[in-house]
Amino acid sequence: MSNLFDELKAKVETKNKKIVFPEGLDERILKAASQLGAAGILTPILIGDKTEIKQKAEDVGVDVGTAEILDPKEFPEFDLMVETFVERRKGKASEEDARKILQDENYFGTMLVYMNQADGLVSGAAHSTADTVRPALQIIKTKEGVKKTSGVFIMVKDDEKYVFADCAINISPDSQDLAEIAVESGITGKLFGVDPRVAMLSFSTKGSAKSEETEKVTEALQIAREKNPDLIIDGEFQFDAAFVPSVAEKKAPDSILKGDANTFIFPSLEAGNIGYKIAQRLGGYEAVGPILQGLNAPVNDLSRGCSSEDVYNLALITAAQSE
């Protein structure tokens, strides 16, 4: 696992990345920000009252002198941010609304990313996923050709790395959604040294069963191939046919995948969430994520039970995504 984050650190530490942490008073955030800044890996931007943050850091016993601390109440470009927000929301928020909304740390931090004053954002230590993701969807929005963001896990054990998606966001993706998830997961995997070989998963292999569910997956496969003709992808597969060469030879002998898939697209959030937890708890894999993908700029969500190490690692991931 440490090798994975060593690789990410090497990728970003010379790039002068700035990552926003809206939860500037959280002890775990302060510890991670102190480590990241002191090592020169990236510049943390902490959101909140400067006096309170510095006092909290002193109480915790860390030095955040290398971090930028921005208070929405004292931000010199706040009027410009309000104007930009109103324009971005296209009539859905008045100037008065914007001034109130942008006092919220997550909205303020997301606007810093949108205005190119930061490269990405990490939040969620003290906020819900919705509080983190909603501003991103309203302001940063998804990339052209992508309708929805999705969540992947990088499953790591020793030198093995696999991509599982979507395990975090979309409850019941349709074929278009699954195709987008597949293409974006291939891009995400490359950030972690995974040369994507993508399997579209189902309870059927190559038509061994027929239902609306299996047809959704086969349709998604065709859409994904149209979106990225160079992507190595096939389906529909039961997991063993995608992962075990001897099973693949029997069930899908003509497939481009020979039981060597490393990127697995689950047909529903239910399946994906169950699948990654089985791999984690029974298979002994570390689950890195969820990593949000498909946005114009990276925003990632922490668990409220996270550690300072989790914050540190997710900041590295976010900085790498901004490349």
C-alpha positions in Angstrom: 0.0 0.0 0.0 2.8 2.4 0.9 4.3 1.9 -2.6 1.0 3.2 -4.1 1.2 6.5 -2.2 4.9 6.8 -2.7 4.2 6.8 -6.4 1.5 9.4 -6.1 3.7 11.6 -4.0 6.5 11.4 -6.6 4.0 12.5 -9.2 2.7 15.6 -7.5 5.5 16.9 -5.2 7.1 19.0 -7.9 3.8 20.3 -9.4 3.0 23.1 -6.9 -0.5 21.8 -6.4 -3.0 23.6 -4.0 -5.7 21.5 -2.3 -8.6 23.0 -0.4 -9.6 21.7 3.0 -12.9 23.3 4.0 -12.8 21.8 7.5 -9.9 23.9 8.7 -10.7 23.4 12.4 -10.7 19.6 12.3 -7.8 18.0 14.1 -7.2 15.3 11.5 -7.2 17.9 8.7 -4.7 20.1 10.5 -2.3 17.1 11.1 -2.5 16.1 7.5 -2.1 19.6 6.2 0.9 20.2 8.4 2.6 17.0 7.1 1.8 17.8 3.4 2.9 21.4 3.7 6.1 20.8 5.7 7.2 18.1 3.2 6.6 20.5 0.3 4.3 17.9 -1.4 1.5 20.5 -1.9 0.1 23.7 -0.5 -2.9 23.2 1.8 -5.6 25.8 1.8 -7.5 25.8 5.1 -10.9 27.5 5.2 -12.0 29.3 8.4 -11.2 32.0 10.9 -7.4 32.5 10.9 -7.1 33.1 14.6 -9.2 30.0 15.5 -7.3 27.8 13.0 -3.9 28.9 14.3 -5.0 28.4 17.9 -6.5 24.9 17.1 -3.2 23.9 15.4 -1.2 25.1 18.4 -3.5 23.1 20.7 -3.1 20.0 18.5 0.7 20.6 18.4 1.2 21.0 14.7 2.6 23.8 12.5 0.4 25.0 9.6 2.7 27.9 8.7 3.1 26.5 5.2 -0.7 26.5 4.6 -2.8 29.3 3.2 -5.7 30.2 5.5 -8.7 31.8 3.9 -11.7 33.2 5.7 -14.8 33.8 3.6 -15.6 36.9 5.7 -12.3 38.5 4.9 -11.6 37.1 1.4 -10.5 40.1 -0.8 -12.1 38.6 -4.0 -15.4 37.8 -2.4 -17.4 40.2 -4.5 -15.9 38.6 -7.7 -16.7 35.1 -6.3 -20.3 36.1 -5.7 -20.6 37.5 -9.2 -19.0 34.3 -10.7 -21.2 32.1 -8.6 -24.4 33.9 -9.8 -23.3 33.6 -13.4 -22.4 29.9 -12.9 -25.8 29.1 -11.4 -27.6 30.8 -14.4 -30.4 32.5 -12.5 -30.8 29.9 -9.8 -29.3 32.1 -7.2 -29.5 35.9 -6.6 -26.6 38.0 -5.4 -28.1 38.0 -2.0 -28.5 34.2 -2.0 -24.9 33.9 -3.2 -23.5 36.0 -0.4 -25.2 33.6 2.1 -24.3 30.4 0.3 -20.6 31.3 -0.1 -20.2 31.6 3.7 -20.5 27.8 3.7 -17.0 26.3 3.7 -17.7 23.7 1.1 -19.3 26.1 -1.4 -16.5 28.6 -0.8 -13.8 26.0 -1.2 -15.4 24.6 -4.4 -15.5 28.1 -5.8 -11.8 28.5 -5.2 -11.3 25.4 -7.4 -13.7 26.7 -10.0 -11.9 30.0 -10.1 -8.5 28.2 -10.6 -7.2 29.4 -7.2 -6.9 25.7 -6.1 -6.4 22.4 -7.9 -8.8 20.2 -6.0 -10.8 19.9 -2.7 -11.0 17.3 0.1 -13.9 17.4 2.5 -16.2 15.1 4.5 -14.3 14.7 7.8 -17.2 16.6 9.5 -19.7 16.8 6.6 -22.0 14.4 4.8 -21.2 13.2 1.3 -24.1 15.3 0.0 -22.6 18.4 1.6 -19.3 17.7 -0.2 -20.7 16.6 -3.6 -23.6 19.0 -4.1 -21.4 22.1 -4.5 -19.2 20.2 -6.9 -22.1 19.2 -9.1 -23.6 22.7 -9.1 -20.3 24.6 -9.7 -17.6 22.4 -11.1 -20.0 20.1 -12.9 -19.2 16.9 -14.9 -16.9 16.8 -17.9 -18.3 17.1 -21.4 -19.8 13.8 -22.4 -20.3 12.7 -18.8 -23.7 13.1 -17.2 -23.0 11.8 -13.8 -20.1 11.5 -11.4 -19.2 8.1 -10.0 -17.1 6.6 -7.3 -14.3 4.0 -7.6 -12.2 2.1 -5.2 -8.6 1.0 -5.9 -8.2 -2.4 -4.3 -4.6 -3.0 -3.3 -2.8 -6.0 -1.9 1.0 -6.3 -2.1 1.7 -5.6 -5.8 -1.9 -6.3 -7.0 -4.1 -3.3 -7.9 -7.7 -3.5 -9.2 -10.3 -0.9 -10.0 -13.9 -1.4 -8.8 -16.7 0.9 -9.9 -19.3 2.3 -9.2 -19.3 1.5 -5.5 -20.3 4.8 -4.0 -22.7 7.1 -6.0 -25.1 5.7 -8.6 -27.7 3.4 -7.2 -29.2 2.0 -10.4 -27.1 3.1 -13.4 -28.6 2.8 -16.9 -26.6 1.6 -19.9 -25.4 5.2 -20.6 -24.2 5.6 -17.0 -22.4 2.3 -17.0 -20.6 3.2 -20.2 -19.5 6.5 -18.7 -18.3 4.7 -15.5 -16.3 2.2 -17.6 -14.5 4.9 -19.6 -13.8 7.1 -16.6 -12.6 4.2 -14.5 -10.1 3.4 -17.2 -8.7 7.0 -16.9 -8.7 6.8 -13.1 -6.9 3.5 -13.1 -4.0 4.9 -15.2 -3.4 7.4 -12.4 -2.6 4.4 -10.1 -0.5 2.5 -12.6 -3.3 0.2 -13.8 -3.3 -0.4 -17.5 -7.1 -0.8 -17.9 -8.6 -4.1 -19.0 -12.2 -3.5 -18.3 -14.8 -6.1 -17.6 -18.6 -5.3 -17.5 -19.9 -7.5 -14.8 -23.3 -9.3 -14.6 -24.7 -12.6 -13.5 -24.4 -13.9 -17.0 -21.4 -14.5 -19.3 -21.8 -13.7 -23.0 -25.5 -14.3 -23.2 -25.7 -17.4 -20.9 -28.8 -15.7 -19.4 -31.2 -13.1 -20.9 -32.9 -10.4 -19.0 -33.3 -6.6 -18.9 -30.4 -6.5 -16.5 -28.0 -8.4 -18.8 -29.1 -6.5 -21.9 -28.4 -3.2 -20.0 -24.8 -4.4 -19.6 -24.3 -5.5 -23.2 -25.8 -2.2 -24.4 -23.4 -0.3 -22.1 -20.5 -2.2 -23.6 -21.3 -1.0 -27.1 -21.7 2.6 -25.9 -18.4 2.5 -24.1 -16.6 1.2 -27.2 -18.1 4.1 -29.2 -16.9 6.5 -26.5 -13.4 5.1 -26.4 -12.5 2.7 -29.2 -9.0 2.2 -27.8 -10.2 0.9 -24.5 -9.7 -2.8 -23.9 -13.2 -3.7 -22.7 -15.6 -6.6 -22.9 -18.7 -8.2 -21.3 -21.0 -9.2 -20.1 -19.1 -11.4 -17.6 -19.6 -13.2 -14.4 -16.7 -12.3 -12.2 -14.9 -15.6 -12.5 -15.0 -15.4 -16.3 -13.4 -12.0 -16.1 -10.8 -13.0 -13.5 -9.9 -16.7 -13.8 -8.1 -17.7 -17.1 -9.4 -21.3 -17.0 -13.0 -20.1 -16.6 -12.6 -17.5 -19.2 -11.3 -20.1 -21.7 -14.5 -22.1 -21.2 -17.1 -19.4 -20.9 -15.7 -16.7 -23.2 -13.0 -18.2 -25.5 -13.3 -15.5 -28.1 -13.0 -12.5 -25.8 -10.2 -10.0 -25.8 -10.1 -10.6 -22.1 -8.5 -13.9 -21.1 -9.3 -13.9 -17.4 -6.9 -11.0 -17.0 -9.3 -8.1 -16.3 -8.2 -5.5 -13.7 -11.0 -3.0 -13.9 -14.5 -4.2 -12.9 -17.7 -2.3 -13.6 -20.6 -3.5 -11.5 -24.1 -3.3 -12.8 -25.5 -1.5 -9.7 -24.4 0.2 -6.6 -25.7 -2.7 -4.6 -23.4 -5.1 -6.4 -20.4 -2.8 -6.3 -20.7 -2.0 -2.6 -21.1 -5.6 -1.6 -18.3 -6.7 -4.0 -15.6 -4.3 -2.7 -16.4 -5.1 0.9 -16.1 -8.8 0.3 -12.7 -8.3 -1.4 -11.7 -6.1 1.5 -12.9 -8.2 4.4 -12.4 -11.8 3.0 -9.7 -11.1 0.4 -7.5 -8.9 2.5 -7.4 -6.1 0.0 -7.0 -2.4 1.1 -9.8 -0.3 -0.3 -8.6 3.1 -1.4 -11.5 5.5 -1.9 -14.1 6.2 -2.8 -12.5 8.4 -5.5 -14.9 10.6 -7.3 -14.5 10.7 -11.1 -16.1 12.5 -14.1 -15.9 16.0 -12.7 -14.1 18.9 -14.4 -11.8 19.2 -11.4 -11.2 16.8 -8.6 -13.4 16.9 -5.4 -13.2 13.9 -3.0 -15.2 12.9 0.0 -13.7 11.6 3.3 -15.5 9.3 5.7 -16.4 11.1 8.9 -14.6 8.3 10.7 -11.4 9.0 8.8 -7.9 9.3 10.3 -5.3 12.0 9.5 -3.5 9.4 7.4 -6.7 9.0 5.3 -6.8 12.8 4.8 -3.1 12.8 3.7 -3.7 9.9 1.3 -6.8 11.4 -0.2 -5.1 14.7 -0.7 -2.4 12.9 -2.7 -5.0 11.2 -4.8 -6.8 14.5 -5.4 -3.6 16.3 -6.4 -2.8 13.4 -8.9 -6.3 13.6 -10.4 -5.8 17.3 -11.1 -3.0 16.3 -13.5 
